Amino acid sequence: MKAKFVIPLALFLILVVFLWVGLRLNPREVPSPLIGKPAPQFDLTDVHDPGRHFSNRDMLGKVWLLNVYASWCESCREEHPLLVEFSGKQIIPIIGLDYKDKPEDARKWLNQMGNPYELSVSDLDGRVGINFGVYGVPETYLIDKAGIIRDKIIGPITVKSLDERIIPRARELSQ
């Protein structure tokens, strides 16, 4: 009779352990399968000049950041002043990827909040974001001279992520 309850009890305990471990994980630390692989190719129009196209191939030979943002994103507002300040230091170029947003809304937002981007491109349908594995905005990708994704920051960039992760890695990749 006791053996009848051992298996369900063991399965229940295993599930409890998995749940406990899962609850302790940080969802912002989900590793990207694209780290160490070429960035997905894209060719999009400039938010400020729809006649101008930009492709990530245009950045070959440079270390750069791709910052995925949207005017409707509250967390993007949180990180934006830091991006504006960081862009003024001209350590590496920042390209904006306006995700599932109207270009006119992005232009208005950038005019109000400041524009940290060398240029910003419009991903109206979100296909480029999907190709990059965007979970939600903001997300930022560090891309090397060969077009390889070297790091991904999920959520708003912080002073800590800039100082301890992005800047040291960008300098290392720039050499």
MDAnalysis code that builds the backbone (N, CA, C; Angstrom):
import MDAnalysis as mda
import numpy as np

u = mda.Universe.empty(525, n_residues=175, atom_resindex=np.repeat(np.arange(175), 3), trajectory=True)
u.add_TopologyAttr("name", ["N", "CA", "C"] * 175)
u.add_TopologyAttr("resid", np.arange(1, 176))
u.add_TopologyAttr("resname", ["MET", "LYS", "ALA", "LYS", "PHE", "VAL", "ILE", "PRO", "LEU", "ALA", "LEU", "PHE", "LEU", "ILE", "LEU", "VAL", "VAL", "PHE", "LEU", "TRP", "VAL", "GLY", "LEU", "ARG", "LEU", "ASN", "PRO", "ARG", "GLU", "VAL", "PRO", "SER", "PRO", "LEU", "ILE", "GLY", "LYS", "PRO", "ALA", "PRO", "GLN", "PHE", "ASP", "LEU", "THR", "ASP", "VAL", "HIS", "ASP", "PRO", "GLY", "ARG", "HIS", "PHE", "SER", "ASN", "ARG", "ASP", "MET", "LEU", "GLY", "LYS", "VAL", "TRP", "LEU", "LEU", "ASN", "VAL", "TYR", "ALA", "SER", "TRP", "CYS", "GLU", "SER", "CYS", "ARG", "GLU", "GLU", "HIS", "PRO", "LEU", "LEU", "VAL", "GLU", "PHE", "SER", "GLY", "LYS", "GLN", "ILE", "ILE", "PRO", "ILE", "ILE", "GLY", "LEU", "ASP", "TYR", "LYS", "ASP", "LYS", "PRO", "GLU", "ASP", "ALA", "ARG", "LYS", "TRP", "LEU", "ASN", "GLN", "MET", "GLY", "ASN", "PRO", "TYR", "GLU", "LEU", "SER", "VAL", "SER", "ASP", "LEU", "ASP", "GLY", "ARG", "VAL", "GLY", "ILE", "ASN", "PHE", "GLY", "VAL", "TYR", "GLY", "VAL", "PRO", "GLU", "THR", "TYR", "LEU", "ILE", "ASP", "LYS", "ALA", "GLY", "ILE", "ILE", "ARG", "ASP", "LYS", "ILE", "ILE", "GLY", "PRO", "ILE", "THR", "VAL", "LYS", "SER", "LEU", "ASP", "GLU", "ARG", "ILE", "ILE", "PRO", "ARG", "ALA", "ARG", "GLU", "LEU", "SER", "GLN"])
u.atoms.positions = np.array([
    [0.812, -1.194, 0.000],
    [0.000, 0.000, 0.000],
    [0.857, 1.260, 0.000],
    [1.939, 1.239, 0.802],
    [2.814, 2.402, 0.880],
    [3.531, 2.657, -0.440],
    [3.879, 1.608, -1.157],
    [4.583, 1.747, -2.437],
    [3.722, 2.492, -3.443],
    [2.431, 2.398, -3.306],
    [1.496, 3.052, -4.209],
    [1.624, 4.579, -4.143],
    [2.029, 5.102, -2.991],
    [2.150, 6.542, -2.789],
    [3.565, 7.070, -2.996],
    [4.541, 6.213, -3.048],
    [5.944, 6.617, -3.163],
    [6.210, 7.315, -4.499],
    [5.761, 6.735, -5.577],
    [6.027, 7.322, -6.903],
    [5.353, 8.690, -7.047],
    [4.063, 8.841, -6.753],
    [3.459, 10.185, -6.854],
    [4.128, 11.209, -5.925],
    [4.498, 10.766, -4.720],
    [5.170, 11.661, -3.788],
    [6.533, 12.084, -4.326],
    [7.276, 11.149, -4.894],
    [8.584, 11.462, -5.474],
    [8.430, 12.432, -6.640],
    [7.450, 12.207, -7.499],
    [7.200, 13.118, -8.626],
    [6.818, 14.512, -8.132],
    [5.984, 14.555, -7.106],
    [5.589, 15.833, -6.533],
    [6.801, 16.580, -5.975],
    [7.664, 15.897, -5.260],
    [8.861, 16.523, -4.690],
    [9.796, 17.021, -5.798],
    [9.934, 16.266, -6.864],
    [10.764, 16.697, -7.997],
    [10.191, 17.977, -8.608],
    [8.875, 18.031, -8.781],
    [8.237, 19.238, -9.314],
    [8.438, 20.438, -8.393],
    [8.344, 20.216, -7.091],
    [8.566, 21.297, -6.123],
    [9.993, 21.823, -6.241],
    [10.962, 20.946, -6.383],
    [12.360, 21.368, -6.535],
    [12.524, 22.196, -7.801],
    [11.971, 21.726, -8.929],
    [12.067, 22.490, -10.176],
    [11.412, 23.858, -10.041],
    [10.255, 23.923, -9.403],
    [9.574, 25.195, -9.190],
    [10.428, 26.116, -8.326],
    [10.987, 25.606, -7.274],
    [11.825, 26.404, -6.373],
    [13.037, 26.958, -7.127],
    [13.700, 26.119, -7.919],
    [14.858, 26.572, -8.706],
    [14.419, 27.616, -9.723],
    [13.307, 27.375, -10.393],
    [12.817, 28.298, -11.410],
    [12.474, 29.662, -10.852],
    [11.919, 29.698, -9.666],
    [11.556, 30.973, -9.048],
    [12.777, 31.788, -8.636],
    [13.891, 31.136, -8.473],
    [15.114, 31.837, -8.077],
    [15.889, 32.378, -9.281],
    [15.500, 32.010, -10.485],
    [16.204, 32.466, -11.685],
    [15.809, 33.896, -12.031],
    [16.738, 34.617, -12.612],
    [16.488, 35.984, -13.058],
    [16.139, 35.953, -14.547],
    [14.920, 36.364, -14.926],
    [14.545, 36.310, -16.338],
    [15.386, 37.236, -17.213],
    [16.059, 38.211, -16.630],
    [16.921, 39.104, -17.404],
    [18.251, 38.444, -17.759],
    [18.494, 37.288, -17.221],
    [19.750, 36.594, -17.490],
    [19.557, 35.418, -18.440],
    [18.476, 35.462, -19.212],
    [18.238, 34.400, -20.188],
    [19.300, 34.526, -21.273],
    [20.117, 33.514, -21.462],
    [21.175, 33.628, -22.469],
    [20.585, 33.629, -23.876],
    [21.157, 34.442, -24.731],
    [20.701, 34.498, -26.114],
    [21.430, 33.441, -26.928],
    [20.701, 32.693, -27.731],
    [21.361, 31.718, -28.602],
    [22.162, 32.392, -29.722],
    [21.995, 33.703, -29.871],
    [22.699, 34.424, -30.938],
    [24.083, 34.926, -30.527],
    [24.403, 34.854, -29.225],
    [25.720, 35.294, -28.777],
    [26.776, 34.451, -29.490],
    [27.734, 35.148, -30.120],
    [28.799, 34.455, -30.843],
    [28.433, 34.121, -32.283],
    [27.250, 34.542, -32.708],
    [26.808, 34.274, -34.078],
    [26.590, 35.592, -34.816],
    [26.614, 35.542, -36.154],
    [26.372, 36.775, -36.922],
    [25.002, 37.360, -36.614],
    [24.969, 38.685, -36.538],
    [23.697, 39.374, -36.339],
    [22.809, 39.128, -37.550],
    [21.512, 38.934, -37.321],
    [20.605, 38.771, -38.456],
    [20.678, 39.989, -39.389],
    [20.669, 39.724, -40.675],
    [20.747, 40.800, -41.660],
    [19.426, 41.569, -41.699],
    [19.551, 42.879, -41.864],
    [18.356, 43.704, -42.054],
    [18.697, 44.924, -42.885],
    [17.684, 45.484, -43.493],
    [17.777, 46.721, -44.265],
    [16.475, 47.465, -44.010],
    [16.560, 48.546, -43.234],
    [15.367, 49.279, -42.819],
    [15.504, 50.764, -43.135],
    [14.390, 51.472, -43.067],
    [14.415, 52.910, -43.333],
    [14.687, 53.692, -42.055],
    [15.329, 54.834, -42.249],
    [15.655, 55.753, -41.165],
    [14.363, 56.391, -40.642],
    [14.215, 56.453, -39.332],
    [13.043, 57.063, -38.706],
    [12.910, 58.525, -39.119],
    [14.038, 59.239, -39.228],
    [14.011, 60.668, -39.543],
    [13.974, 60.946, -41.039],
    [14.437, 60.024, -41.848],
    [14.483, 60.215, -43.298],
    [14.087, 58.906, -43.976],
    [12.781, 58.725, -44.233],
    [12.301, 57.461, -44.807],
    [12.924, 57.110, -46.165],
    [13.550, 58.061, -46.808],
    [14.226, 57.784, -48.071],
    [15.606, 57.171, -47.878],
    [16.094, 57.205, -46.657],
    [17.429, 56.671, -46.346],
    [17.288, 55.272, -45.760],
    [18.052, 54.357, -46.297],
    [18.061, 52.983, -45.794],
    [19.338, 52.733, -45.000],
    [19.225, 51.833, -44.047],
    [20.374, 51.426, -43.249],
    [20.353, 49.918, -43.134],
    [21.513, 49.325, -43.305],
    [21.684, 47.886, -43.141],
    [22.761, 47.660, -42.105],
    [22.663, 46.573, -41.357],
    [23.725, 46.301, -40.389],
    [25.046, 46.013, -41.094],
    [25.017, 45.720, -42.379],
    [26.265, 45.575, -43.137],
    [27.024, 46.904, -43.203],
    [26.294, 48.013, -43.059],
    [26.927, 49.339, -43.064],
    [27.858, 49.533, -41.872],
    [27.716, 48.722, -40.847],
    [28.514, 48.868, -39.630],
    [29.697, 47.901, -39.572],
    [29.887, 47.098, -40.621],
    [31.040, 46.184, -40.621],
    [32.322, 46.987, -40.458],
    [33.209, 46.497, -39.615],
    [34.448, 47.203, -39.311],
    [34.341, 48.091, -38.082],
    [33.138, 48.169, -37.482],
    [32.926, 48.976, -36.274],
    [32.310, 48.119, -35.176],
    [32.651, 48.443, -33.945],
    [31.976, 47.876, -32.788],
    [30.840, 48.835, -32.478],
    [29.635, 48.307, -32.272],
    [28.478, 49.184, -32.084],
    [27.401, 48.538, -31.233],
    [26.486, 49.366, -30.769],
    [25.334, 48.897, -30.004],
    [24.081, 49.033, -30.851],
    [23.239, 48.029, -30.807],
    [21.898, 48.104, -31.371],
    [20.952, 48.134, -30.188],
    [20.277, 49.269, -30.019],
    [19.353, 49.435, -28.896],
    [17.925, 49.365, -29.434],
    [17.188, 48.355, -28.979],
    [15.806, 48.167, -29.398],
    [14.919, 48.931, -28.413],
    [14.140, 49.869, -28.950],
    [13.319, 50.744, -28.115],
    [11.979, 51.003, -28.791],
    [11.092, 51.687, -28.090],
    [9.824, 52.143, -28.656],
    [9.329, 53.333, -27.837],
    [8.610, 54.225, -28.489],
    [8.098, 55.404, -27.786],
    [7.059, 55.019, -26.733],
    [6.399, 53.890, -26.902],
    [5.364, 53.443, -25.972],
    [5.926, 52.669, -24.778],
    [7.233, 52.478, -24.743],
    [7.878, 51.631, -23.736],
    [8.305, 52.448, -22.509],
    [7.736, 52.125, -21.356],
    [8.081, 52.840, -20.121],
    [9.526, 52.569, -19.680],
    [9.987, 51.333, -19.817],
    [11.367, 51.015, -19.426],
    [12.371, 51.726, -20.323],
    [11.972, 51.987, -21.570],
    [12.853, 52.727, -22.485],
    [13.045, 54.160, -21.986],
    [11.992, 54.724, -21.427],
    [12.094, 56.076, -20.854],
    [13.075, 56.078, -19.673],
    [13.107, 54.981, -18.946],
    [13.993, 54.850, -17.791],
    [15.462, 54.857, -18.231],
    [15.787, 54.137, -19.306],
    [17.180, 54.029, -19.731],
    [17.627, 55.180, -20.641],
    [16.669, 55.879, -21.232],
    [16.996, 56.851, -22.280],
    [17.957, 57.965, -21.846],
    [17.754, 58.602, -20.694],
    [18.709, 59.641, -20.290],
    [20.147, 59.117, -20.178],
    [20.302, 57.890, -19.731],
    [21.630, 57.289, -19.629],
    [22.225, 57.069, -21.020],
    [21.393, 56.639, -21.974],
    [21.869, 56.473, -23.347],
    [22.292, 57.811, -23.955],
    [21.530, 58.850, -23.679],
    [21.874, 60.184, -24.188],
    [23.225, 60.612, -23.626],
    [23.410, 60.427, -22.338],
    [24.684, 60.780, -21.699],
    [25.833, 59.936, -22.266],
    [25.614, 58.634, -22.388],
    [26.637, 57.722, -22.904],
    [27.013, 58.065, -24.345],
    [26.041, 58.399, -25.160],
    [26.336, 58.710, -26.566],
    [27.223, 59.946, -26.683],
    [27.106, 60.870, -25.735],
    [27.936, 62.069, -25.740],
    [29.417, 61.767, -25.527],
    [29.711, 60.628, -24.929],
    [31.106, 60.239, -24.697],
    [31.749, 59.656, -25.954],
    [30.940, 59.318, -26.933],
    [31.386, 58.802, -28.229],
    [32.357, 57.628, -28.101],
    [32.016, 56.700, -27.229],
    [32.830, 55.495, -27.055],
    [32.573, 54.535, -28.206],
    [31.309, 54.266, -28.474],
    [30.923, 53.465, -29.641],
    [29.592, 54.000, -30.168],
    [29.336, 53.815, -31.462],
    [28.055, 54.280, -32.008],
    [26.888, 53.449, -31.491],
    [25.758, 54.123, -31.351],
    [24.518, 53.457, -30.952],
    [23.533, 53.631, -32.105],
    [22.998, 52.512, -32.557],
    [21.955, 52.528, -33.574],
    [20.662, 52.150, -32.878],
    [19.610, 52.902, -33.132],
    [18.317, 52.605, -32.545],
    [17.482, 51.753, -33.474],
    [16.780, 50.792, -32.913],
    [15.822, 49.985, -33.652],
    [14.459, 50.253, -33.029],
    [13.676, 51.091, -33.703],
    [12.353, 51.481, -33.219],
    [11.389, 50.325, -33.489],
    [11.023, 49.615, -32.430],
    [10.318, 48.338, -32.503],
    [8.802, 48.497, -32.438],
    [8.114, 48.058, -33.503],
    [6.650, 48.065, -33.553],
    [6.077, 49.414, -33.135],
    [6.576, 50.447, -33.757],
    [6.232, 51.807, -33.385],
    [6.052, 52.634, -34.656],
    [5.238, 53.632, -34.608],
    [5.069, 54.528, -35.749],
    [6.279, 55.465, -35.813],
    [6.860, 55.653, -36.994],
    [8.025, 56.543, -37.103],
    [7.749, 57.957, -36.580],
    [6.538, 58.466, -36.805],
    [6.227, 59.821, -36.320],
    [6.228, 59.873, -34.795],
    [5.804, 58.792, -34.145],
    [5.847, 58.738, -32.681],
    [7.294, 58.667, -32.192],
    [8.110, 57.901, -32.892],
    [9.528, 57.799, -32.529],
    [10.217, 59.154, -32.692],
    [9.956, 59.833, -33.800],
    [10.571, 61.156, -34.030],
    [10.186, 62.129, -32.924],
    [8.906, 62.158, -32.591],
    [8.423, 63.058, -31.534],
    [9.112, 62.734, -30.207],
    [9.178, 61.445, -29.879],
    [9.791, 61.000, -28.629],
    [11.264, 61.381, -28.577],
    [11.996, 61.131, -29.673],
    [13.429, 61.455, -29.709],
    [13.656, 62.964, -29.656],
    [12.783, 63.741, -30.266],
    [12.903, 65.207, -30.198],
    [12.674, 65.705, -28.772],
    [11.758, 65.069, -28.049],
    [11.463, 65.473, -26.672],
    [12.516, 64.987, -25.679],
    [12.943, 63.735, -25.837],
    [13.805, 63.086, -24.854],
    [15.300, 63.235, -25.143],
    [15.635, 63.638, -26.361],
    [17.032, 63.666, -26.785],
    [17.298, 62.442, -27.648],
    [18.247, 62.580, -28.543],
    [18.513, 61.498, -29.490],
    [19.936, 60.969, -29.307],
    [20.067, 59.792, -28.687],
    [21.396, 59.225, -28.472],
    [21.924, 58.439, -29.680],
    [21.098, 58.292, -30.703],
    [21.418, 57.378, -31.792],
    [22.145, 58.062, -32.948],
    [23.136, 57.336, -33.474],
    [23.776, 57.779, -34.709],
    [22.706, 57.837, -35.795],
    [21.853, 56.861, -35.784],
    [20.619, 56.875, -36.553],
    [19.688, 55.849, -35.961],
    [18.412, 55.998, -36.279],
    [17.395, 55.102, -35.759],
    [16.580, 54.588, -36.929],
    [16.361, 53.283, -36.953],
    [15.614, 52.679, -38.051],
    [14.294, 52.121, -37.546],
    [13.335, 52.035, -38.455],
    [11.979, 51.653, -38.101],
    [11.715, 50.179, -38.406],
    [11.336, 49.442, -37.369],
    [10.954, 48.036, -37.492],
    [9.454, 47.942, -37.208],
    [8.667, 48.441, -38.166],
    [7.219, 48.559, -37.978],
    [6.536, 47.251, -37.609],
    [6.856, 46.187, -38.320],
    [6.167, 44.920, -38.076],
    [6.879, 44.028, -37.054],
    [8.046, 44.438, -36.597],
    [8.762, 43.692, -35.570],
    [9.541, 42.495, -36.070],
    [9.632, 42.321, -37.382],
    [10.328, 41.137, -37.917],
    [11.812, 41.128, -37.578],
    [12.450, 42.276, -37.648],
    [13.878, 42.323, -37.313],
    [14.071, 42.012, -35.835],
    [13.225, 42.576, -34.998],
    [13.288, 42.271, -33.569],
    [13.113, 40.783, -33.304],
    [12.178, 40.174, -34.005],
    [11.957, 38.730, -33.851],
    [13.205, 37.963, -34.272],
    [13.823, 38.381, -35.377],
    [15.045, 37.707, -35.845],
    [16.174, 37.817, -34.828],
    [16.199, 38.917, -34.067],
    [17.209, 39.102, -33.029],
    [16.829, 38.395, -31.736],
    [15.602, 37.883, -31.651],
    [15.171, 37.196, -30.442],
    [14.730, 38.144, -29.352],
    [14.184, 39.290, -29.738],
    [13.743, 40.279, -28.754],
    [12.575, 39.705, -27.950],
    [12.733, 39.712, -26.624],
    [11.674, 39.276, -25.715],
    [10.729, 40.433, -25.426],
    [11.284, 41.614, -25.345],
    [10.544, 42.829, -25.051],
    [11.520, 43.982, -25.038],
    [11.000, 45.177, -25.158],
    [11.877, 46.335, -25.189],
    [12.013, 46.914, -23.796],
    [13.150, 47.521, -23.486],
    [14.340, 47.647, -24.321],
    [15.242, 46.413, -24.226],
    [15.979, 46.212, -25.272],
    [17.058, 45.233, -25.315],
    [18.197, 45.864, -26.101],
    [19.404, 45.501, -25.746],
    [20.572, 46.093, -26.391],
    [21.569, 44.996, -26.739],
    [22.107, 45.092, -27.941],
    [23.059, 44.104, -28.450],
    [24.388, 44.791, -28.725],
    [25.462, 44.174, -28.271],
    [26.812, 44.635, -28.581],
    [27.294, 43.792, -29.752],
    [27.644, 44.472, -30.846],
    [28.016, 43.785, -32.085],
    [29.434, 44.191, -32.454],
    [30.254, 43.204, -32.813],
    [31.668, 43.480, -33.102],
    [31.898, 43.886, -34.559],
    [33.175, 44.101, -34.889],
    [33.568, 44.583, -36.216],
    [33.170, 43.631, -37.339],
    [33.077, 42.352, -37.028],
    [32.727, 41.349, -38.042],
    [31.214, 41.118, -38.118],
    [30.442, 41.857, -37.326],
    [28.992, 41.687, -37.341],
    [28.503, 40.564, -36.451],
    [29.334, 40.139, -35.488],
    [28.984, 39.058, -34.567],
    [28.403, 39.658, -33.281],
    [27.302, 39.103, -32.814],
    [26.705, 39.555, -31.550],
    [27.578, 39.036, -30.412],
    [28.075, 39.950, -29.581],
    [28.960, 39.581, -28.480],
    [28.301, 39.651, -27.113],
    [27.190, 40.409, -27.002],
    [26.497, 40.493, -25.722],
    [25.077, 40.973, -25.967],
    [24.214, 40.657, -25.020],
    [22.820, 41.096, -25.076],
    [22.412, 41.512, -23.669],
    [21.877, 42.711, -23.570],
    [21.369, 43.204, -22.292],
    [19.857, 43.244, -22.410],
    [19.172, 42.490, -21.568],
    [17.717, 42.468, -21.553],
    [17.252, 43.482, -20.519],
    [16.348, 44.352, -20.932],
    [15.842, 45.384, -20.034],
    [16.678, 46.648, -20.151],
    [16.361, 47.629, -19.322],
    [17.058, 48.912, -19.410],
    [18.547, 48.797, -19.089],
    [19.331, 49.529, -19.843],
    [20.759, 49.650, -19.542],
    [20.885, 50.462, -18.261],
    [21.828, 50.065, -17.419],
    [22.078, 50.775, -16.170],
    [23.520, 51.269, -16.171],
    [23.841, 52.117, -15.218],
    [25.226, 52.567, -15.066],
    [26.128, 51.354, -14.847],
    [25.656, 50.417, -14.044],
    [26.443, 49.214, -13.759],
    [26.687, 48.401, -15.032],
    [25.640, 48.176, -15.836],
    [25.839, 47.385, -17.061],
    [26.747, 48.104, -18.048],
    [26.692, 49.430, -18.067],
    [27.614, 50.192, -18.921],
    [29.049, 50.053, -18.425],
    [29.245, 50.339, -17.140],
    [30.604, 50.363, -16.578],
    [31.258, 48.982, -16.473],
    [30.457, 47.972, -16.140],
    [31.038, 46.659, -15.880],
    [30.950, 45.695, -17.060],
    [30.113, 46.010, -18.021],
    [29.884, 45.054, -19.091],
    [30.114, 45.639, -20.481],
    [29.376, 46.683, -20.809],
    [29.393, 47.209, -22.181],
    [30.701, 47.907, -22.515],
    [31.108, 48.878, -21.706],
    [32.313, 49.658, -22.026],
    [33.562, 48.778, -22.049],
    [33.814, 47.952, -21.013],
    [35.024, 47.115, -21.083],
    [35.030, 46.173, -22.294],
    [33.895, 45.587, -22.569],
    [33.820, 44.662, -23.711],
    [33.986, 45.383, -25.035],
    [33.389, 46.561, -25.156],
    [33.521, 47.349, -26.386],
    [34.974, 47.761, -26.625],
    [35.642, 48.158, -25.551],
    [37.074, 48.537, -25.702],
    [37.915, 47.332, -26.103],
    [37.618, 46.195, -25.499],
    [38.344, 44.958, -25.847],
    [38.109, 44.595, -27.314],
    [36.876, 44.706, -27.774],
    [36.549, 44.352, -29.157],
    [37.095, 45.362, -30.168],
    [37.306, 46.587, -29.714],
    [37.792, 47.642, -30.617],
    [39.288, 47.529, -30.918],
    [40.006, 46.775, -30.096],
    [41.460, 46.674, -30.283],
    [41.813, 45.769, -31.435],
])
